[in-house]
Amino acid sequence: MYEYKGSGLDGIFLKNGYRIVETPYGPGVSIDDIDGLHRAIALDILRRKTPMTGSQFRFLRKEQDLVQEEAAAIFRVDVQTIANWEKRGNEEIPGPPDVAMRAFYAAYIHANFGPIMFEPSTQPVERAVFEHEENAWIESIAA
């Protein structure tokens, strides 16, 4: 299993869908369908029942190609407020921005890729494992 740190999030592991490759600078990693992987990670964040962390907020903002100034305008806060939320790292952000970012990202993904399915019995977890199956990234049931 490969721990994927490129997302800026802790606890993201890949079962497959990646290759170790040799580069002029030493070993590197090639990941299949990186955009699909990032969508799967984002959907995992949306489905979690635990409050969003600053790192997860930043991940969702970047997945929508928003700079902090744009996010500040959307959330009607100062740009420094966005920066402060994101600097929290693995600490929770306040409730309203968490809910608003989830809703905003859900609308973004729905408009660009179709509806999202949510299961009401999702259990809180501290890490996520993904696998590449039939040309799509999915969260692995057996971590």
C-alpha positions as CSV (number, residue, x, y, z in Angstrom):
1,M,0.0,0.0,0.0
2,Y,1.2,3.5,-0.8
3,E,0.6,6.5,1.5
4,Y,-0.4,9.3,-0.8
5,K,0.9,12.6,0.7
6,G,0.4,14.6,-2.5
7,S,-3.1,15.6,-1.5
8,G,-1.9,17.5,1.5
9,L,-4.0,15.2,3.7
10,D,-2.9,12.7,6.3
11,G,-4.1,9.1,6.2
12,I,-4.8,8.6,2.5
13,F,-3.6,5.2,1.3
14,L,-3.7,3.6,-2.2
15,K,-4.1,-0.1,-2.6
16,N,-3.4,0.0,-6.3
17,G,-3.6,2.3,-9.3
18,Y,0.0,3.6,-8.9
19,R,3.5,2.6,-10.1
20,I,6.9,3.3,-8.7
21,V,8.9,4.8,-11.6
22,E,12.5,5.8,-12.1
23,T,13.1,9.5,-12.8
24,P,16.3,11.4,-13.4
25,Y,15.9,12.5,-9.8
26,G,15.4,9.1,-8.3
27,P,12.3,6.9,-7.7
28,G,8.9,8.6,-8.2
29,V,5.3,7.6,-8.2
30,S,2.9,7.6,-11.2
31,I,-0.8,7.6,-10.2
32,D,-3.5,6.5,-12.6
33,D,-6.3,9.1,-13.1
34,I,-5.2,11.6,-10.5
35,D,-8.3,13.8,-11.1
36,G,-10.5,10.8,-10.4
37,L,-8.5,10.0,-7.2
38,H,-9.0,13.6,-6.0
39,R,-12.7,13.4,-6.6
40,A,-12.9,10.2,-4.6
41,I,-11.0,11.8,-1.8
42,A,-13.2,14.9,-1.9
43,L,-16.4,12.7,-1.8
44,D,-14.9,10.8,1.2
45,I,-14.5,14.2,3.0
46,L,-18.1,15.1,2.1
47,R,-19.5,11.8,3.4
48,R,-17.7,11.9,6.8
49,K,-19.8,12.7,9.8
50,T,-16.9,14.2,11.7
51,P,-16.3,18.0,11.3
52,M,-14.0,19.0,8.5
53,T,-10.4,19.9,9.2
54,G,-8.5,22.9,7.9
55,S,-6.5,20.6,5.6
56,Q,-9.7,19.1,4.2
57,F,-11.2,22.6,3.7
58,R,-8.1,23.6,1.8
59,F,-8.2,20.4,-0.3
60,L,-11.8,21.1,-1.3
61,R,-11.1,24.7,-2.1
62,K,-8.2,23.8,-4.4
63,E,-10.2,21.0,-6.1
64,Q,-12.5,23.7,-7.2
65,D,-9.6,25.8,-8.5
66,L,-10.5,28.6,-6.1
67,V,-7.9,30.9,-4.6
68,Q,-8.3,32.1,-1.1
69,E,-9.7,35.5,-2.3
70,E,-12.4,33.8,-4.2
71,A,-13.3,31.5,-1.3
72,A,-13.4,34.6,1.0
73,A,-15.9,36.3,-1.4
74,I,-18.1,33.1,-1.6
75,F,-18.1,32.7,2.2
76,R,-18.4,36.5,2.8
77,V,-15.4,36.6,5.1
78,D,-12.0,38.3,5.0
79,V,-9.3,36.4,3.1
80,Q,-7.3,36.1,6.4
81,T,-10.2,34.1,7.8
82,I,-9.9,31.5,5.0
83,A,-6.1,31.4,5.7
84,N,-6.7,30.9,9.4
85,W,-9.2,28.1,8.8
86,E,-6.7,26.3,6.5
87,K,-3.8,26.8,8.9
88,R,-5.6,24.7,11.5
89,G,-4.3,21.6,9.6
90,N,-5.8,18.6,11.3
91,E,-7.9,20.6,13.7
92,E,-11.6,21.2,13.1
93,I,-12.9,24.4,11.5
94,P,-16.1,26.1,12.9
95,G,-19.4,24.5,12.0
96,P,-20.9,27.0,9.5
97,P,-17.8,27.0,7.1
98,D,-17.7,23.2,7.3
99,V,-21.4,22.9,6.2
100,A,-21.1,25.7,3.6
101,M,-17.9,24.2,2.0
102,R,-19.6,20.7,1.9
103,A,-22.7,22.2,0.2
104,F,-20.6,24.3,-2.2
105,Y,-18.4,21.4,-3.2
106,A,-21.4,19.1,-3.6
107,A,-23.0,21.7,-6.0
108,Y,-19.7,21.9,-7.9
109,I,-19.4,18.2,-8.3
110,H,-23.1,17.8,-9.2
111,A,-22.8,20.4,-11.9
112,N,-19.6,19.0,-13.4
113,F,-20.0,15.2,-12.9
114,G,-23.5,14.4,-11.8
115,P,-25.3,13.6,-8.5
116,I,-23.6,12.3,-5.4
117,M,-25.0,9.4,-3.5
118,F,-24.8,9.5,0.3
119,E,-25.3,6.6,2.8
120,P,-26.8,7.7,6.1
121,S,-24.9,5.1,8.1
122,T,-21.4,6.4,7.3
123,Q,-19.1,5.7,10.2
124,P,-16.4,8.2,11.3
125,V,-12.9,7.1,10.4
126,E,-9.4,8.6,10.7
127,R,-8.0,7.3,7.5
128,A,-9.1,6.3,4.0
129,V,-7.9,3.6,1.6
130,F,-8.7,3.9,-2.1
131,E,-8.3,1.5,-5.0
132,H,-8.5,1.9,-8.8
133,E,-11.1,-0.4,-10.2
134,E,-12.5,-0.5,-13.7
135,N,-10.9,2.9,-14.6
136,A,-12.4,4.6,-11.5
137,W,-11.1,5.4,-8.0
138,I,-13.3,4.0,-5.2
139,E,-12.9,3.9,-1.4
140,S,-11.8,0.5,-0.4
141,I,-14.2,-1.3,2.0
142,A,-11.5,-3.4,3.6
143,A,-8.9,-1.0,4.9
